[in-house]
Amino acid sequence: MALNYTKKTLNHFLKPKNIGEIKNADAYAEIGNMVCGDQLNFSIRVQKGKIKDVKFLSFGCASNIATASIMTEKVKGMSLEEAKNYDWNKIVADLGGLPQQKVHCSIMAVEGLKKVIDNYEDKKDVKKDSKKELKKVMKKKSTKVSTKKSAKKKK
């Protein structure tokens, strides 16, 4: 059974954009489809709330690679909020269509994007919480130290 892929889909499959992994990325995510066996790994770098760079690795079919390729091209420079709302239908439209049995690849690409953004935001929240906790501990320690100094002066 031959699948009818558009020239744009074949181009993104044969010459994918943003393939690879970002070293020291701000976040990573892995997603897979147990039915077809495809897998995508995403790495992301964020600067000032916008996607500065995004890369992917694929273990999958032509549609898996093409959908991740075009999506990463489109979301670079977007705010995290814009990217979280990126619609898989846009990928299908940008590629000029996909065979019906391959549309799930565009959905998986978007799910992977959302997952890597969630991982980034979770990591960022943990850092914020850690800083708040550290400030509380330091404040308590400085209060104890100043209380001890005051007690020594009174003696």
C-alpha positions in Angstrom: 0.0 0.0 0.0 1.6 3.3 -1.1 0.9 6.4 0.9 0.4 9.7 -0.9 2.7 12.2 0.7 3.0 15.8 -0.4 6.3 17.1 -1.7 6.6 19.2 1.5 6.1 16.2 3.7 8.8 14.2 1.8 11.1 17.2 2.0 10.8 17.4 5.8 11.3 13.6 6.0 14.3 13.5 3.8 15.9 16.8 5.0 14.5 17.3 8.5 15.0 20.6 10.3 16.1 20.8 13.9 17.0 17.2 14.2 19.4 16.4 17.0 19.6 17.2 20.7 20.4 20.5 22.4 23.4 20.1 24.8 22.6 21.5 28.3 19.0 22.0 27.3 16.6 23.7 29.7 14.3 20.6 29.4 13.9 17.3 27.8 10.8 15.1 27.0 10.2 11.7 25.5 6.9 10.6 24.0 5.8 7.5 22.2 2.9 5.7 20.6 2.6 2.1 21.7 0.3 1.2 18.8 2.6 2.2 15.9 5.9 2.1 17.9 7.0 5.7 17.0 9.0 7.7 19.5 10.0 11.4 19.7 12.5 13.0 22.1 12.5 16.8 22.4 15.0 19.2 23.9 14.3 22.9 24.4 16.1 26.1 25.2 14.1 29.0 26.5 15.0 32.6 26.8 12.8 35.4 28.2 9.7 33.2 28.0 10.2 32.3 24.4 11.5 29.2 22.6 15.0 30.1 21.5 15.8 26.6 20.2 14.0 23.2 20.0 15.3 20.0 18.6 14.0 16.5 18.2 15.2 12.9 17.7 12.9 10.4 16.1 12.5 6.7 16.0 9.6 6.5 13.6 8.1 6.7 10.2 8.3 9.5 7.5 5.2 11.3 9.0 6.7 11.2 12.5 9.9 12.9 11.3 8.1 15.4 8.9 5.6 16.5 11.5 8.2 17.1 14.2 10.4 18.9 11.7 7.8 21.4 10.5 6.5 21.9 14.0 9.9 22.8 15.4 10.4 25.3 12.6 7.0 26.9 13.4 7.4 27.2 17.2 10.8 28.7 17.3 10.5 32.2 18.6 7.0 31.6 20.0 6.2 32.4 23.6 5.7 29.3 25.8 2.0 30.1 26.0 1.6 30.3 22.2 3.5 27.1 21.8 1.4 25.2 24.4 -1.7 26.1 22.3 -0.2 25.0 19.0 -2.8 22.9 17.2 -1.9 19.7 15.4 -4.3 20.6 12.6 -1.8 23.4 11.7 0.9 20.8 11.1 -1.3 18.9 8.8 -2.3 22.0 6.9 1.4 23.3 6.7 2.4 19.9 5.2 -0.4 20.1 2.7 -2.2 17.2 4.2 -1.3 13.8 5.6 -2.7 10.3 4.8 -5.6 9.8 7.3 -3.7 6.9 9.0 -0.7 9.2 9.7 -2.5 12.1 11.2 -1.7 10.7 14.7 1.9 11.7 14.1 1.0 15.4 14.1 -0.9 14.9 17.4 2.1 13.1 19.0 4.4 15.9 17.9 2.2 18.5 19.6 1.9 16.3 22.7 5.7 16.1 22.9 6.0 19.8 22.6 3.6 20.4 25.4 5.4 17.8 27.5 8.8 19.4 27.1 7.3 22.8 27.9 5.6 21.3 31.0 9.0 19.8 32.0 10.6 23.1 31.6 8.0 24.9 33.7 8.1 22.2 36.4 11.9 22.5 36.6 11.6 26.3 36.8 9.0 26.1 39.6 11.2 23.7 41.5 14.0 26.2 41.3 11.8 29.0 42.5 10.5 26.9 45.4 14.1 25.9 46.3 15.1 29.6 46.3 12.2 30.5 48.5 13.0 27.6 50.9 16.6 28.6 51.0 15.7 32.2 51.8 13.5 31.0 54.7 16.3 28.8 56.1 18.8 31.7 55.8 16.4 34.1 57.5 15.8 31.6 60.4 19.6 31.1 60.7 20.3 34.8 60.8 17.5 35.3 63.4 19.0 32.6 65.5 22.5 34.1 65.2 21.3 37.6 66.1 19.3 36.2 69.0 22.4 34.4 70.3 24.5 37.6 70.0 21.8 39.5 71.9 21.8 36.9 74.7 25.6 37.0 75.0 25.5 40.8 75.2 23.0 40.7 78.0 25.2 38.4 80.1 
